[in-house]
Amino acid sequence: MTPSNGSNRLTIAQVIDRIMRSGRITRLDKDFFFHAMLAEVPLTQAEQNQVRNVFDRLSMGLLRVVE
């Protein structure tokens, strides 16, 4: 799962939406965010805020880490 502008790939918003709805985050999700932050096209301010919100929820124990 890698970030891409291609229509057949997941977007950051889709990954975040799934995480928030399920209340769970996987190692693949973490890797997805890592690759997104290193991509040639930088994250928008809104995307950065969404990712930060995910990690804030994770640190507060509101998300469960699953494999």
C-alpha positions in Angstrom: 0.0 0.0 0.0 1.8 3.1 -1.2 0.5 6.7 -1.6 -0.2 7.7 -5.1 -2.3 10.0 -7.2 -3.4 7.0 -9.3 -7.1 6.3 -9.1 -6.5 2.6 -8.3 -4.5 3.4 -5.1 -5.7 4.4 -1.7 -5.6 8.0 -0.7 -4.5 9.4 2.7 -8.1 10.4 3.3 -9.4 6.9 2.5 -6.9 5.3 4.9 -7.7 7.8 7.6 -11.4 7.3 7.2 -11.0 3.5 7.5 -8.9 3.9 10.6 -11.3 6.3 12.3 -14.3 4.1 11.4 -12.7 0.9 12.6 -10.9 2.3 15.6 -7.9 0.2 14.5 -4.5 0.9 12.9 -2.2 -1.6 11.3 1.6 -1.7 10.7 0.7 -1.3 7.0 -1.2 1.9 7.8 1.9 3.2 9.6 4.1 2.3 6.6 1.6 4.0 4.3 1.9 7.3 6.3 5.7 7.0 6.4 5.9 6.6 2.6 3.4 9.5 2.2 5.7 11.8 4.3 8.7 10.8 2.1 6.9 11.1 -1.2 8.1 13.7 -3.8 4.7 15.4 -3.6 4.4 16.9 0.0 1.3 16.4 2.1 -1.1 19.3 2.2 -1.7 21.1 5.5 -5.1 19.4 5.7 -3.5 15.9 5.2 -0.8 16.7 7.8 -3.5 17.7 10.3 -5.4 14.5 9.5 -2.3 12.3 10.1 -1.5 14.2 13.2 -5.1 13.5 14.5 -4.6 9.8 13.9 -1.4 9.7 15.9 -2.9 11.9 18.6 -5.8 9.4 18.9 -3.3 6.5 19.0 -1.3 8.1 21.8 -4.6 8.7 23.8 -5.5 5.0 23.5 -8.5 5.7 21.2 -7.1 3.5 18.5 -6.2 -0.1 18.8 -3.0 -1.4 17.1 -3.6 -4.6 15.2 -1.5 -6.8 12.9 
